[in-house]
Amino acid sequence: MARLETKSLVEGALFTAITVILSLIAFYLPPIIGVILLFILPVPLIVVGVRQGTKTSILTAILSGIILGVLLNPIMILVVLVGFGLVGVVLGAAFEEEFSPYKLIVVAIIASILSTLLMVAINFYLFNFNPATILTQAIDKYQELGLDQATVEELEAITNNLKESIQVLLPALFITAGSINGLINYYVGLLVLNKLGYNYESPLTFAKWKFPKYLVSGYLLGIILINTAVGQNLYLIFNFVFLIQGLAVTAHYLKRFNISDKIQKVILVVLALIPLNQIIVFLGLFDAWFDYRGLEEKD
């Protein structure tokens, strides 16, 4: 028993150090690299949770937060515990319980959405962080720089439209961002755990991903109600869903042409980011309805 407790303490300390080092690197590196690292910060907590249990992963998160609070800023305690500690601890517990791949993905997405909501609430209520105020301050700065009135008015119009869009689309933005973050956390955690010798089942390959046909009705409802806040949120959410399915269809055909995995990934990322990705959304929509890949027949 004493040996097991010692091992747990040693691994907890080790993964605390890893979490702190990754956080410091993310803090001091350029924003683009830092943001990429932020996506994988829950992974040490996932691994220690699987290896030593949820209690150890919680203690690791708390200790990491305290150390970063001392080294950087006391606010980091909340950032660690709520920002990525919650996702890491919850997902680690789900892996430890050997949930199915699809349950793990759902847990990761829900935990990530909740984490995002809590972080926004903390920033808004405790630190008075308000994007709308920042946009207004930016306009004031431009006026101080001596920009002509016509340009300032144009910027104000753009800013006001942006404020309104953010306020209306907040629910969809939370769900979409949380889903992306949760999926990344799950897949990176799965990869690391299996590299460490675990044998967790992988979900279907991306080229075989297919959402239920009835989700098309959600997309259509979003279009019908597009002049309302509910409709705009539905449209954005289901646009994201069918973008994923459209990319899966693309991956299916790239695979049939024997294109290497690395090139496939580059192509899929480019297609996801370019303005014309609405074509990929329609591809996903039609596949959901007509099943181009014949996945329903195979099932």
ABEGO torsion letter per residue (X at the ends): XAAAAAAAAAAAAAAAAAAAAAAAAAAABBAAAAAAAAAAAAAAAAAAAAAAEAAAAAAAAAAAAAAAAAAABAAAAAAAAAAAAAAAAAAAAAAAAGBBAAAAAAAAAAAAAAAAAAAAAAAAAAAGBBAAAAAAAAAAAAAAAGBBAAAAAAAAAAAAAAAAAAAAAAAAAAAAAAAAAAAAAAAAAAAAAAAAGBBBBBBBBAAABBBBAAAAAAAAAAAAAAABAAAAAAAAAAAAAAAAAAAAAAAAAAAAAGBBAAAAAAAAAAAAABAAAAAAAAAAAAAAAAGAAGAAAAX
